[in-house]
């Protein structure tokens, strides 16, 4: 008798450590380009961009850091807040 082990969420995207596979491939290719840029021209900008992208694309429970930052900007800056004021003696109907 064979035993099969399935993940809890079959619709979840494939992850490798803290990144989705697509993000991990982008980071890996970006690191290759950054290493060549540092070795040939001494330019650190591609390495800084790759590290920034790597940090912003970390996924924890299907939410990345950049998603969290965008939610915070949308909540505090770009969307209108709606408040309803009631007297404390009124009952909910």
C-alpha positions as CSV (number, residue, x, y, z in Angstrom):
1,X,0.0,0.0,0.0
2,X,1.4,3.4,-1.1
3,X,1.0,6.5,1.0
4,X,0.7,9.8,-0.8
5,X,1.4,13.1,0.9
6,X,-0.5,16.1,-0.5
7,X,-0.1,19.8,0.5
8,X,-2.9,21.4,2.6
9,X,-3.8,23.9,-0.1
10,X,-3.7,22.4,-3.6
11,X,-4.4,25.8,-5.3
12,X,-1.5,27.5,-3.6
13,X,1.4,28.6,-5.8
14,X,4.7,26.7,-5.6
15,X,7.2,28.3,-3.3
16,X,10.9,27.9,-2.7
17,X,11.9,29.1,0.7
18,X,10.2,32.5,1.1
19,X,9.6,33.3,-2.6
20,X,7.4,32.0,-5.4
21,X,9.2,30.1,-8.0
22,X,8.9,32.9,-10.5
23,X,10.3,35.4,-8.1
24,X,13.1,33.0,-7.2
25,X,14.0,32.6,-10.9
26,X,14.0,36.4,-11.4
27,X,16.2,36.9,-8.3
28,X,18.6,34.2,-9.5
29,X,19.0,35.6,-13.0
30,X,19.3,39.1,-11.6
31,X,22.1,38.0,-9.3
32,X,23.9,36.5,-12.3
33,X,23.6,39.8,-14.1
34,X,24.7,41.7,-11.0
35,X,27.8,39.6,-10.5
36,X,28.8,40.1,-14.1
37,X,28.2,43.9,-13.7
38,X,30.3,44.1,-10.6
39,X,33.1,42.0,-12.1
40,X,33.2,43.8,-15.4
41,X,32.3,47.4,-14.7
42,X,32.3,47.7,-10.9
43,X,28.7,48.9,-10.9
44,X,26.7,48.0,-7.7
45,X,23.3,49.3,-8.9
46,X,22.1,46.0,-10.3
47,X,23.0,44.2,-7.1
48,X,21.2,46.7,-5.0
49,X,18.1,46.4,-7.3
50,X,18.2,42.6,-7.0
51,X,18.4,42.7,-3.2
52,X,15.6,45.3,-3.0
53,X,13.4,43.1,-5.3
54,X,14.3,40.0,-3.2
55,X,13.2,41.8,0.0
56,X,10.0,43.2,-1.5
57,X,9.0,39.8,-3.0
58,X,9.3,37.8,0.2
59,X,6.0,35.9,0.6
60,X,4.5,35.0,4.0
61,X,1.0,33.4,3.9
62,X,0.4,34.4,0.3
63,X,1.1,38.1,1.0
64,X,4.4,39.7,-0.1
65,X,6.0,42.7,1.5
66,X,5.2,44.9,-1.5
67,X,1.5,43.8,-1.2
68,X,1.5,44.9,2.4
69,X,3.1,48.2,1.6
70,X,0.6,48.8,-1.2
71,X,-2.3,47.9,1.2
72,X,-1.0,50.4,3.8
73,X,-0.6,53.2,1.2
74,X,-4.1,52.5,-0.1
75,X,-5.6,52.5,3.4
76,X,-3.8,55.6,4.8
77,X,-3.2,57.8,1.8
78,X,-5.1,57.1,-1.4
79,X,-8.5,55.9,-0.3
80,X,-11.2,57.9,1.5
81,X,-12.0,56.7,5.0
82,X,-15.7,56.5,5.9
83,X,-16.7,56.9,9.6
84,X,-20.2,56.6,11.0
85,X,-20.8,58.5,14.3
86,X,-23.6,57.5,16.6
87,X,-24.7,58.5,20.1
88,X,-23.8,56.0,22.7
89,X,-27.4,55.7,23.9
90,X,-28.8,54.6,20.5
91,X,-29.3,50.9,20.1
92,X,-28.3,49.0,17.0
93,X,-31.3,48.3,14.8
